[in-house]
Amino acid sequence: MRERSSRADPLLLPLGKIFAPGEQDEEDPLLETRVRGSVATDATQPVLNGTLCVRGRTVPAGPFPLALAEDESLLQPDSSGYLDTGIGCVVDETDGGKFRCQKSEDLIYHGGAVIAARELDELYAQFPEFLDAAAFVLSDAVIGERIFAAVVPRPELSPSLARLKQFLAEKRVAPYKTPDQLVIVKSIPRNEEGVVQRDRILGNI
């Protein structure tokens, strides 16, 4: 594939056409990447933020069902053949137009599984011993991210991880969606739209 110009930052990925070793067919790249979004100006220069779009021999034609959709929405290539992956990216113009992916706060990467954090929020909040609950993660070198449940317990009860796990098991929730630990908080921080602000949870202990 195309040689990266920067050895200092391996997280930067090439924009444009990417070829297999020994190939250079401009009309048939192994993969072609672009970032579709909008330009904003930070303190020093314009910055393109958007989502990663891909096309090429390694990209299936689709359409594909959207993993987090509540209806039967499909992910389909556009008229130019680009598939919008929905993966957030920012373009780094200081390194030849490369890009880096941005992790979605709504996705948890746990032991090879990708889980919607809001799904865990709903599951944990259904436990009768909690007034409110939400999932958050801490990085783990082995499994990627370790899952925790931030909980606001009912005043008359002492929360129990064992009872929560039993509750989830009775609902036939997959074991990998259960938290490793409970963290008692005063409240679950949310923005004006009601979206959980996971980066502020630990500040509410």
N, C-alpha and C positions, 0 to 999 in steps of 0.2 A: 504494500500500500504506500501512498505518498508519505515521504519522510516528514516528520514533524520538525519544525524549525527551532522549537524551544525544548531543551531538555530540562529546563528549570521547573516547568509546570506541566506534568504529565496529564493533568485534568483538562487541558486545552485540547480540543478536537478540531480537525480541519473542516473548513467550509468549502463547498464546491464538489468537484468530481474526485472520486477516490478510485484508484485502479489496483488490480491484483498485480503481484510482482511479475515483471516482464510484459505487462499489457499497457497500452496507451491508446485505446480506441476511444476517441472523443465522443462517439455516438453510442457507446455501450459500456459505461462505467460500472464498476462493481457496485458502487453506491454514490449517490449525489445528495448533498445536504444543503439546506438553506434554513434560515430563521425568519419566520413570518411574525411580525409584531409592529411595535411602534418605537420611535426614537424619543428619548428623553435626555435632557442635558444635566449632567452631574456637575460637580465643582470644577472639573477640568476639561471635559469634552463630551460630545454627544454619545449616547450609549443606546444600542439597539437591544431591547428586551422583547422576547416573544416565545414562540413554541417551535420545536424542532420538526422540520418537514423533510421527508426522505423519499427518494425514488431510485430505481436501478434494478439490476438483476437479482439482488438479494432481498428485495422488498416484495412480499406477496401482493397480489392485485386487490384482495379484499372483495367486498366490504366485510367488516368485522363488527361484532356487537361491542358496544362501549361497556367496559368492565364496571364502571360506577354509575351507569345510567339507571334511572328508575323506570324507564319505559323500554321500548324496543329500538332505541336509536342505534344507528350504525355509523362506523368510522369508514369513510370512503375516500379514495384518491380524488384530487381536484382535476380540472380540465387539462392540466399540464402533467398529470401523473404523480404529483407529490401527495404523500400520505402525511397528514398532520398527526404526529404522535401524541400531542398534548403535553409533551415534556417541556417544562420551562427552560429557557436558555437565555444567556446574555452573550453578545458578541464582543470580543476583545480586539479592537482595531489596532492596538499597540503591538499585536503579534500576528500580523499578516491576515487579519480577518478570521481568526479562529474563534471558537465558541466554547463555553462551558455550560454544562447542564445545571439546573437549579432543582434541588429536591422539593417536591410538593409536600407541604405540611399535612396534607390529607392522606398521604400514603405512608405506611409503615413497612419496612423491609426486615422481616423477622425469619431467620433461618431458612432463606430461600423462598419464603412466601411473601406476597405483597398483599397487604390488608388495608382497607379503607378505615382510617382512624374514626371517622364519624359512625361507622358501623359498630365499632367497639364502644363508643360513647353511648349509643342507644342501648346496647346489650347491658353494659354495667349499670346504667341509670335505671333499668327495669328492676334491679334487685331491691326488694322491699325495705332493706335496712338502710338504704341511702336516700337522702333528699336530692342529691345531684351527684353526677360522676362524669368523668371524662378520661380518655386514654392519653398518655404521653410516653415518650421513649427516651432512653439514654443509650449512647453508642456502646456497642459491645464488640470486641475484637473477634469473637468466635461466631456469633449468630447475626451480626450486623447491628440490630437494634433490640434492646430489651424492653419489654412492655411493662408499664406501670399503670395503675388505676388511681387517679386522684379522686377522692371521695369526700362528700359532705355527709357524715352519718347522721341519722336521727338522734336527737339529744339523749334519749333514754337507752340507747344501744351502744355496745362496743363492736365496731366492725370486725368481721372475721373473713380472712382470705379463704380459709377452708370452706366456709359456708357459701361464699360467692362462687367458688369453683364447683361446689355441689349443685348450686342453682343453675350455673351455665351448663353443666353436664346433663342435668335433667331436661334442659331445653335443646339438647343435642348440638351444642356449640362445639366446634372443633377445638381440641386441646391447645393448639398453637395460638388460639385467640384469647386464652386466659392470661391474666396478668401475673407477673412474677412477684409483685408486692403491692400492697395498698399504701397510699400516702394520704393522710388526713389533711384536708385544707379547709380554710374558712369559707371559701366560695370558689366556683369555677369561673375564671375570667373569660368574658365574651365581648365581642365588639358590638356596635350598634345593630348589626344584622343578625346577631345571635351566634356568630361563628366562634368556636372555642379558640382562645389565644394560648396555644400550647406553650409558647416560649415564656409565658408569664405565670404558669401554674405554680412553679416552685416558690414564687414570691408571695404566695398566699398561704403558706404553711403557718 
